[in-house]
Amino acid sequence: MYDFNGKIALVTGGARNIGLATVKAFLEGNARVVLVDRDQKAAGDAADELGVSQDRLRAFAADISDETSVKDLMLCVDEAFGNLDIIVNNAGICTLNLALDLSVDEWDRVQGVNLRGPWLCAKHGVPLMKAGGAIVNIASQAAQRAQKFTAHYSASKMGIIGLTRALSVELAPKIRVNAVSPGTIQTDMIQNEIDWRISNGFDDDADTVMSGWMDRIPMQRFQKAEHIARAILFLASDEASETTGETLNVSGGAVMV
């Protein structure tokens, strides 16, 4: 859909789900891609599966919640490609618990990956970026639509929207910063929530959970990872040259702002 020839895109959480779909989409758009995942084996396996030469795709392991790890990652990117055009802050985690039952460690772990991680990737990635670059952060409908069991996740993703807006002002006009807010995507995270709700007695079965979610979606369908990847590529492309500080909802109408 878009031509990224000559551009280098870094995608965190790139070994599976939305991240992997985004890596594939950038490769199809002729970009060179840095696939980042906390799991070294998962990153390597994803790169092997894609079957692309190292001059087009490099896979690195990094813990984006750790500043030293992010610094080391950006040194590897600099050595491999010399610069960076696009950062997609996709990596994220979610545990499930009632807000008042969360431990401090559980709260901090989610904030560390989901909010501190994108900030660190911007902090240490932007110096490698050229004018005309773009950052795309992944938020969530949970930032704008409250539900039980995900207060810490919702807070981190609302923080992403705030970080996106702040960075868009600070980095303009050199770099644009936007966010994509996915709806209900059938990923590992969603399956984990279904299993947790059933095992903890909040729902009877998977069909009940899925039906409840579907009732909130005007388009009456769940989104796919590929739909989110397309939105990411649009915001990263020159076609969105006048768009910055925005959050694009891709939720089938579940969230309208």
N, C-alpha and C positions, 0 to 999 in steps of 0.2 A: 504493500500500500504506500509506503514511504521509502525514499532513497536515503540511506545513511552511509553511502559510500564515503570512505575516508574518515569516518567518525568512530570513536571508541566509546563503548557503553559499558558501565559496570553495574551489575545486578546482584544485590545481596539476597540471600535465601534463594539462590538460583538453581538449586538441585531438584526442586519439585514444585508441583502445583503452579501458582501464578508466576513464581519466579522462573521456572523452567519454560513455561509458555512464552514469557517475555524474552528470555534468551533466544528461543527459537525464532520469534518474530523479528528480533533485531538482526539475527543472522540472515534471515530471508530478505531483510532490507539492506543487505550488503555491509552491515556494520562489523567491526571487530569487537569482540565481547570478552569482558572479564566476568566469569561466573564465580561468585563467592558463596560459600556455605560454611557453617560452623563444623560440619562433618566432612572431614577430608575424604573419606571413602565415597560418600554420597556425591561430593563435588567431582571426584575423578570418574565415578561411574556415569554420571550425567554427561560429562564431556566425552567419554568413550562412546556412549550411546548416540551422541550427536554426530560423531564421526567426522569432525571438522579439524583441519590442520591447526597447529599451534600458532601460526601467524594470524589466524582468524579467531581463535578461541583459546583462552587460558583459564584454568580453574585453580582457585586458591582457597585455602581454609583460613577462616578468621572468626574470632569472637568479637562481634561489632560492639558489644557492651564494654569491652576492655580497650582503653586508649592505646596501650602499647601494641596490642594486636592490630588495631586499625592503622597505626603508624607504619607497622611492618608491612601490612597489606599495601598501603599506598607506595611504599618504597619498591615493592615487587611490581606494581603497576607501572611506576616510573621506569624501572629497569626494562620491563617487557615492551612497553609501547611509547614511553617518553612523554605522554600527555593523556588527557582525559576530556571527553566532550559531554558525557551524560552520566549521571548517577541515578540509579533507581533504588531507593531505600525500601525494599520489599520485605526483608526478614522480619519476622514477628512471632511472638509466642502468646499463648493464652492458657491460663489454668482456670479452674472453675471453683467458686466458693461464694458464700454470702459475704457481703462487704465487711460485716463486723466479725466474721470468723477468719478473715485473712490474717496470716502472720506478716510481720514486717518483712521477713525474708522473701515471702511470696510476692508481696507488693513490689519490693525493690527489684526482684528478678525480672518481672514483666516490664517495669518502667525502664530498666537497664537496657533490655533488648529493643523494646518498641519505641522508646523516646530518646534515651541517651545515645543509642546506636546511630540513628539517622543524623543526630547533631554531630557526633564524632566523625562520621563519614563525610559530612559537609565541611567540618573544621579542617580535616586533613586531606580531603579530596579536592576542594576548591583551588588550592594553590597549583594543582596540576591542570586546571581547566582553562580553556581559551575563551575569549570573548565569543558570545553566541551559544555558550553552553546551556545545559538544562538539568535541573534536578527534579525528579518526580518522586514524591513520597507516597507511601500507601497508608491511607487512613482506614476507616471502616464505618459502616452504617451504625455500629455500636457507639460511635462518637456523638451521633446526633439522635439516636433513638435508644432510650434506656431500657434495659431488661435486667432480670435477676442474674446473679452469679458472675457478672463480669465487670464489676465496678472498677477494678484495677486496670482491666483491658480498655474499658471505655475511656477512663481518664487518660491513659497513655495515647489513645488515638485522637482524643480531643486535643491533647497536647501537640500531636503531629500537625493538626490543622493550624494551631497557633504558631508553631515553629515555621510552617510553610509560609504563612503570611509575613512573619517577621523577617525571615531570610529573603523573601522576595523583595522587600524594601531595601534591606542592607546590601544585597548583591546586584541590584539593578544599577545600570542597564547592562552590565556584563553578562549576567547569568539569570535566566528565568527559573522560578521555583513554583511548582504546582503540586497538587495532590490528587490522587484517585481514591474514591471511597467505594469499595465493593459492597455489594449486597450479600445475599446468601450464596456462597460458592461451595460446591460439593468437594471439599478438600479433607485432608486428614484431620484438621482442626475441628471441622464440623462433625465428622464421625466421632471424634473423641467426646464432643459435647453431648451427642445423642446417647452414647454409651454411658456417660456419667449421669445424665438425667434419669435414665432408666434404672441404673444400679443403685442410685440414691433415692429412688421411690418418687421422683417428681413427675414422671410420665410412665405410662404402661408399656409402650412399645415405640419403635422407630416411626411407624406410620403416624402415630399421634403427634409426635414432635414435628415431623415434616409437614403434616397438615396444618398445624398451628402457624408454622412459618409461612407456608404458602398463602394462607388467608390474608397476610399482610402485604402481599405483592400484587399490585394491580395487573401486571403483565402475566400473572399466573404461571410463572416458570422461574426456576433458579438460574443464576448466571453461571457461565463456564469460565475457566481460567483464561481461555482465549479471548473472551469479551473484555476482560480487564487488561490483557496485554495490548489489545488494539487501542484502548483509551490511553494507556501509557505511551505507546508509540506516537499517537497524535500529539500529546503534550510535549513530548521530547523533540518533535519534528519542527522544521521551519514553518509548517502550516499553522503552528500555534505561536508565531513570533510575537504577537501582541497580547498574549495571555500570560499573566503571572499573578501569583498570590491566590489562585482559584482552587477550589475543590470540586472535582467532577464526580458526581454520583452516578455509579453504574449499578443500579439496584432494582431494575424493573419497575421503578416507581415507588418502591418501599420507602425511600427517603426523597423528599422534595424540599428544596430550600430556595 
